[in-house]
Every structure is written in structure tokens, then in C-alpha cells.
Amino acid sequence: MTGRNPVDRGKSGSKIHVLTDRQGIPLSVGVSGANTHDSQALKPLVMAIPAIRSRRGRRRRRPDKLHADKAYDSRELRGWVRDRGIGVRIARKGIESSDRLGRHRWVIERTIAWVFNYRRLVGLR
């Protein structure tokens, strides 16, 4: 699945979208074309979360809270996530700094580094 990358001279490319738990264990992974807006990937990621067995009680299919960067900010997506009983923590465009989300972002960045075998961190491509 590729699409013309709008920020890389129109070359074909793809994006990986990862939804993890608090420890960085992937719950859901998706791939989209580089020309697809990130917000279009959120619903399929949330819907693809498998049932998770907890130590007590029944299996859960959703997290308590969802943290996301500004690319996922839209009124429609916020409402959709809330309707599923998930707390929303999405940075708002033009209002909120991404610095506060940095406390959680490293978990995703580390998981993506694991997936790609740290190639970007060591400069190999």
C-alpha cells in the first residue's frame, strides 16, 4: 500500500500506524499510503484491538485512555473515541503544545524502533 508522498517530492511511500499499551506492546498496527491523512487510520486501529485478558474480571476490548498527536485531532474522531468509553487525550491543533504528549510519545517511538530494528537510530536505511 503506497501513495505519493506529499513531503518527499511525490515519491511513493507508506506510513505505519501503531496503537500500543502503556508498556509499548503493540495492540494494533496499520499501514497506509504516504498521501493518506493520519486521522483516517485511527478508527481501524481502535476497532482492531483484540480482547485482552485481565487479572480480574472479563476481557477488555478497549483501553481506558487514548493519547495521540495533533494529526489525529478532529471533533468527529474525539466524539467517536468518547462514544466507545475511551478517555481522549489528543493534542489540539493551534491550541496545545505537543510537549505535554512527549511524556507518552517515547513509548510509541521506541516500539517503532523495535519494529524496524533500530535502523533509523543507527543511520542505516
MARKOLNU-189672 format. One record per atom (N, C-alpha, C): residue number from 1; atom name; x, y, z. Coordinates in pm, whole numbers. Layout:
<nodes>
> NUM	CA	X	Y	Z
...
</nodes>
This chain:
<nodes>
> 1	N	85	-116	0
> 1	CA	0	0	0
> 1	C	90	123	0
> 2	N	94	193	-109
> 2	CA	176	313	-117
> 2	C	95	425	-179
> 3	N	145	543	-160
> 3	CA	84	661	-220
> 3	C	189	767	-236
> 4	N	162	864	-321
> 4	CA	259	971	-345
> 4	C	279	1049	-215
> 5	N	404	1061	-173
> 5	CA	438	1131	-50
> 5	C	439	1281	-76
> 6	N	351	1356	-10
> 6	CA	343	1500	-37
> 6	C	463	1579	15
> 7	N	543	1523	102
> 7	CA	658	1596	157
> 7	C	792	1543	106
> 8	N	790	1447	15
> 8	CA	915	1390	-35
> 8	C	913	1384	-188
> 9	N	888	1498	-251
> 9	CA	892	1512	-396
> 9	C	804	1412	-469
> 10	N	694	1372	-410
> 10	CA	599	1284	-477
> 10	C	641	1140	-491
> 11	N	748	1099	-421
> 11	CA	790	958	-427
> 11	C	684	871	-362
> 12	N	677	746	-404
> 12	CA	585	652	-340
> 12	C	634	625	-199
> 13	N	540	609	-109
> 13	CA	578	582	29
> 13	C	461	531	109
> 14	N	488	490	230
> 14	CA	384	440	319
> 14	C	413	488	461
> 15	N	309	480	545
> 15	CA	321	518	686
> 15	C	276	400	770
> 16	N	341	385	884
> 16	CA	299	282	978
> 16	C	229	352	1095
> 17	N	117	297	1137
> 17	CA	39	349	1249
> 17	C	38	239	1355
> 18	N	72	274	1478
> 18	CA	82	175	1585
> 18	C	2	221	1705
> 19	N	-79	133	1760
> 19	CA	-151	158	1884
> 19	C	-93	60	1985
> 20	N	-38	112	2096
> 20	CA	27	26	2195
> 20	C	-39	42	2332
> 21	N	-4	-49	2421
> 21	CA	-45	-31	2559
> 21	C	57	60	2628
> 22	N	43	78	2757
> 22	CA	130	169	2832
> 22	C	277	128	2829
> 23	N	304	-2	2817
> 23	CA	442	-50	2814
> 23	C	503	-49	2674
> 24	N	424	-21	2573
> 24	CA	475	-18	2437
> 24	C	452	-147	2360
> 25	N	374	-238	2415
> 25	CA	342	-363	2346
> 25	C	235	-332	2241
> 26	N	261	-361	2114
> 26	CA	164	-328	2010
> 26	C	31	-402	2027
> 27	N	-78	-327	2024
> 27	CA	-212	-385	2029
> 27	C	-273	-392	1890
> 28	N	-233	-297	1806
> 28	CA	-288	-288	1672
> 28	C	-189	-212	1584
> 29	N	-169	-261	1462
> 29	CA	-75	-199	1368
> 29	C	-145	-184	1233
> 30	N	-122	-71	1169
> 30	CA	-180	-48	1037
> 30	C	-80	22	946
> 31	N	-99	6	817
> 31	CA	-14	71	717
> 31	C	-105	146	622
> 32	N	-63	267	585
> 32	CA	-139	346	488
> 32	C	-44	410	389
> 33	N	-98	458	280
> 33	CA	-17	530	183
> 33	C	31	661	242
> 34	N	143	711	193
> 34	CA	200	834	245
> 34	C	108	954	223
> 35	N	19	945	127
> 35	CA	-70	1057	99
> 35	C	-204	1046	171
> 36	N	-218	951	262
> 36	CA	-339	934	342
> 36	C	-322	1009	473
> 37	N	-423	1087	512
> 37	CA	-413	1162	637
> 37	C	-416	1065	756
> 38	N	-334	1095	857
> 38	CA	-323	1008	974
> 38	C	-458	983	1041
> 39	N	-543	1083	1045
> 39	CA	-671	1068	1115
> 39	C	-757	956	1057
> 40	N	-739	921	932
> 40	CA	-818	814	871
> 40	C	-776	676	919
> 41	N	-663	667	986
> 41	CA	-614	538	1033
> 41	C	-659	505	1176
> 42	N	-710	604	1249
> 42	CA	-741	582	1390
> 42	C	-855	483	1412
> 43	N	-965	497	1341
> 43	CA	-1079	407	1363
> 43	C	-1043	261	1338
> 44	N	-979	227	1225
> 44	CA	-942	86	1205
> 44	C	-847	34	1314
> 45	N	-758	119	1364
> 45	CA	-666	75	1469
> 45	C	-742	42	1597
> 46	N	-833	129	1637
> 46	CA	-910	106	1760
> 46	C	-1000	-16	1744
> 47	N	-1064	-31	1628
> 47	CA	-1153	-145	1606
> 47	C	-1078	-277	1602
> 48	N	-949	-274	1571
> 48	CA	-870	-396	1559
> 48	C	-808	-442	1690
> 49	N	-831	-369	1800
> 49	CA	-774	-410	1928
> 49	C	-836	-543	1969
> 50	N	-753	-644	1995
> 50	CA	-808	-775	2036
> 50	C	-855	-771	2181
> 51	N	-939	-866	2218
> 51	CA	-981	-878	2358
> 51	C	-860	-912	2443
> 52	N	-844	-842	2553
> 52	CA	-727	-861	2639
> 52	C	-774	-916	2772
> 53	N	-713	-1025	2814
> 53	CA	-748	-1086	2942
> 53	C	-681	-1007	3054
> 54	N	-758	-970	3153
> 54	CA	-701	-901	3268
> 54	C	-692	-999	3384
> 55	N	-623	-959	3488
> 55	CA	-606	-1049	3603
> 55	C	-738	-1075	3674
> 56	N	-826	-978	3667
> 56	CA	-956	-997	3730
> 56	C	-1064	-944	3636
> 57	N	-1178	-1004	3642
> 57	CA	-1288	-958	3557
> 57	C	-1283	-1017	3417
> 58	N	-1371	-964	3332
> 58	CA	-1379	-1017	3197
> 58	C	-1280	-948	3103
> 59	N	-1270	-1004	2984
> 59	CA	-1177	-948	2884
> 59	C	-1221	-808	2843
> 60	N	-1122	-725	2816
> 60	CA	-1149	-588	2773
> 60	C	-1109	-572	2627
> 61	N	-1186	-494	2553
> 61	CA	-1155	-469	2412
> 61	C	-1111	-326	2388
> 62	N	-1103	-246	2493
> 62	CA	-1065	-107	2471
> 62	C	-977	-57	2586
> 63	N	-893	39	2556
> 63	CA	-810	98	2662
> 63	C	-892	199	2744
> 64	N	-838	240	2859
> 64	CA	-904	343	2939
> 64	C	-887	481	2876
> 65	N	-769	502	2816
> 65	CA	-733	634	2764
> 65	C	-660	620	2632
> 66	N	-674	719	2545
> 66	CA	-603	719	2418
> 66	C	-526	850	2407
> 67	N	-394	840	2392
> 67	CA	-308	957	2370
> 67	C	-271	959	2222
> 68	N	-280	1077	2160
> 68	CA	-245	1089	2018
> 68	C	-193	1229	1989
> 69	N	-118	1242	1880
> 69	CA	-66	1373	1844
> 69	C	-168	1450	1761
> 70	N	-130	1571	1721
> 70	CA	-222	1663	1654
> 70	C	-277	1611	1522
> 71	N	-208	1520	1459
> 71	CA	-255	1468	1331
> 71	C	-390	1397	1345
> 72	N	-422	1349	1464
> 72	CA	-547	1277	1488
> 72	C	-657	1366	1545
> 73	N	-634	1498	1551
> 73	CA	-729	1589	1612
> 73	C	-842	1626	1516
> 74	N	-962	1585	1550
> 74	CA	-1083	1632	1482
> 74	C	-1200	1610	1577
> 75	N	-1299	1694	1567
> 75	CA	-1415	1684	1655
> 75	C	-1484	1548	1637
> 76	N	-1492	1506	1512
> 76	CA	-1559	1378	1481
> 76	C	-1485	1260	1545
> 77	N	-1352	1259	1536
> 77	CA	-1275	1148	1595
> 77	C	-1282	1151	1747
> 78	N	-1275	1270	1807
> 78	CA	-1286	1280	1953
> 78	C	-1419	1222	2001
> 79	N	-1528	1257	1932
> 79	CA	-1659	1205	1968
> 79	C	-1668	1055	1949
> 80	N	-1612	1005	1840
> 80	CA	-1614	862	1811
> 80	C	-1541	783	1920
> 81	N	-1426	835	1963
> 81	CA	-1349	767	2067
> 81	C	-1425	771	2200
> 82	N	-1481	887	2235
> 82	CA	-1558	900	2360
> 82	C	-1679	807	2360
> 83	N	-1745	793	2246
> 83	CA	-1863	705	2236
> 83	C	-1829	560	2268
> 84	N	-1705	524	2256
> 84	CA	-1660	388	2288
> 84	C	-1612	376	2432
> 85	N	-1630	480	2512
> 85	CA	-1592	475	2652
> 85	C	-1443	489	2676
> 86	N	-1372	548	2582
> 86	CA	-1228	567	2593
> 86	C	-1200	714	2622
> 87	N	-1118	740	2724
> 87	CA	-1079	878	2754
> 87	C	-992	933	2641
> 88	N	-1016	1058	2604
> 88	CA	-946	1119	2491
> 88	C	-839	1215	2540
> 89	N	-718	1196	2491
> 89	CA	-607	1287	2519
> 89	C	-534	1310	2387
> 90	N	-596	1390	2300
> 90	CA	-539	1422	2169
> 90	C	-501	1570	2170
> 91	N	-377	1600	2135
> 91	CA	-332	1739	2129
> 91	C	-419	1815	2030
> 92	N	-458	1936	2066
> 92	CA	-544	2016	1978
> 92	C	-461	2106	1889
> 93	N	-498	2110	1762
> 93	CA	-427	2192	1664
> 93	C	-440	2340	1700
> 94	N	-327	2410	1699
> 94	CA	-327	2553	1721
> 94	C	-347	2597	1864
> 95	N	-375	2505	1955
> 95	CA	-402	2542	2094
> 95	C	-298	2483	2187
> 96	N	-272	2358	2171
> 96	CA	-192	2284	2267
> 96	C	-56	2248	2212
> 97	N	44	2260	2297
> 97	CA	180	2222	2258
> 97	C	193	2070	2263
> 98	N	274	2016	2176
> 98	CA	297	1871	2175
> 98	C	390	1828	2288
> 99	N	449	1925	2359
> 99	CA	545	1892	2464
> 99	C	484	1804	2572
> 100	N	359	1830	2609
> 100	CA	298	1752	2716
> 100	C	276	1607	2674
> 101	N	252	1584	2545
> 101	CA	235	1447	2498
> 101	C	368	1373	2489
> 102	N	479	1446	2493
> 102	CA	610	1384	2486
> 102	C	634	1284	2597
> 103	N	564	1302	2709
> 103	CA	577	1207	2820
> 103	C	530	1068	2780
> 104	N	443	1060	2682
> 104	CA	388	932	2638
> 104	C	440	892	2500
> 105	N	483	988	2422
> 105	CA	522	962	2283
> 105	C	643	869	2271
> 106	N	736	876	2368
> 106	CA	856	794	2359
> 106	C	821	646	2356
> 107	N	709	607	2416
> 107	CA	669	466	2417
> 107	C	643	420	2273
> 108	N	572	501	2195
> 108	CA	543	467	2056
> 108	C	670	469	1973
> 109	N	752	573	1993
> 109	CA	876	585	1915
> 109	C	968	465	1940
> 110	N	975	420	2065
> 110	CA	1057	303	2098
> 110	C	1001	178	2031
> 111	N	869	162	2032
> 111	CA	807	45	1970
> 111	C	834	43	1820
> 112	N	823	158	1755
> 112	CA	851	164	1611
> 112	C	998	133	1585
> 113	N	1087	178	1675
> 113	CA	1229	145	1661
> 113	C	1249	-7	1671
> 114	N	1177	-73	1761
> 114	CA	1187	-219	1772
> 114	C	1142	-284	1642
> 115	N	1028	-238	1590
> 115	CA	973	-296	1468
> 115	C	1071	-287	1352
> 116	N	1137	-172	1339
> 116	CA	1230	-151	1228
> 116	C	1374	-181	1267
> 117	N	1393	-253	1377
> 117	CA	1526	-298	1418
> 117	C	1624	-182	1438
> 118	N	1577	-70	1486
> 118	CA	1660	47	1517
> 118	C	1734	103	1396
> 119	N	1690	75	1275
> 119	CA	1762	122	1156
> 119	C	1773	274	1152
> 120	N	1669	345	1187
> 120	CA	1674	491	1181
> 120	C	1766	548	1287
> 121	N	1776	481	1400
> 121	CA	1861	532	1507
> 121	C	2009	518	1475
> 122	N	2046	418	1397
> 122	CA	2187	399	1364
> 122	C	2222	452	1225
> 123	N	2126	509	1156
> 123	CA	2154	572	1027
> 123	C	2151	480	907
> 124	N	2109	356	923
> 124	CA	2100	263	810
> 124	C	1962	272	748
> 125	N	1953	267	619
> 125	CA	1822	270	551
> 125	C	1820	172	439
</nodes>
